[in-house]
Amino acid sequence: MKMIRIEHRQDRLVVFLEGELTFYNSSEIKEQIKREITGNEEQLILEFSGLTMIDSSGVGIIISLLKKMNGKDLVVVAPPPKIARVLEITRINQIVPIVGTLDEAYQK
């Protein structure tokens, strides 16, 4: 199973992540996503519905990507309850919008 799928959709970069986002794969995944960011995107969408686990390294990726987007929009979509709880505990949800669907992200 592929862990990451990246799609360019108009002025958005949509990243679908599956499985675990942890210390063991976070550097590679972060670099993969950063290589796709051209600077022309108005929005980076992280689709988390297939994610089963995230640790502090995974949370660090979100922060790193937020900086890379340089003030442009970053949205997390459909995190499972366990992942949403981690984003709440780490207060990521206070700096990054979390929505239920891709359609909601497009309207941000």
N, C-alpha and C positions, 0 to 999 in steps of 0.2 A: 504494500500500500504506500502510495506517495504521501509524504508528510506535509508537503507544501505545494500549492498551486497558485500562480500569480497571473492575473489578467489585467490588461490595460483596457479600460472602458471610458472612452472620451477623455475627460480631464480627471479621471479617477484611477487609482491603482488599488485593485481589490486582491487581498491576500487571504486564501483559504488555508487554515491550518488544521491538521488532524493529529491525534495521538498526544504525545507528551511534549511539552515545551519546557525543557529543563537544562540544567548545567551541561549535560552531555551533548546537546545538539544546538543550544542557543546561539553560540558564536557563528556557526555555519548558517543557520537560518537568518540571523540578523544581517550577515554579509550578503546573502542571496537577495533579501528584500532591498537592502541599500543599493545594490547594483542596479535594481530596476527603477529606482527613483531618479527621474531625469531633472526634476526641478520645475517641470511644467504642470505637474499634478496640482489640482486644487484640493484634492482630498485623498487620504490614505485610509482604506477600510480594512480592518482586520476581522475576518469572519471566523469566529471561534466555536461554532456549533459542533465541530468534530473533535474539539480538544478535550482530552480526558484528564490532563494534569498540567499544572503550571507551578514553577517554583520561583524563587527570588531572581534567578537568572532570566526567566521568561518575563517577569515583571520589568526587569531592567531593559529588555528589548523594547518594550512599549515606551519607556522613558527616552531611550536612545533614538527611536524612530520619531518621537514627538519633537525632539531637538532637530533631527535631520529635516523634518518638514518645515522648519523655520517659520513657525507661526501659522501655517496653513492647517486645514482641518484633518484631524485624525479621529476615527470613530471605531469602537469595538462593537461587533454585531453578534448577537445570539450566544453569549457565553453560557454553558451549562451552569446549573446552580452552584456546584462546587467551585467552578472557576470564577463565577460572579462574586462569590463570597471572598475569595482571595483578593480580587480587585477592590472589594469594599474594605477589607482589613488593611490593605496597603494604601488605601485612599486614592488609588488610580481613578476610581469613579468620580472623584471630585475635580479632576483635571482633564479627563477624557470622557466624552459622552458614550454611554452604553445603551444600545437600542436593540430591539428584538428582531428586526428584519432588515434586509438590504434596502428595501424601499424606504424605510424610515431613515436609514443612513444617507440615502440620496437626497433626502429633504433637509438635511442638516445644513 
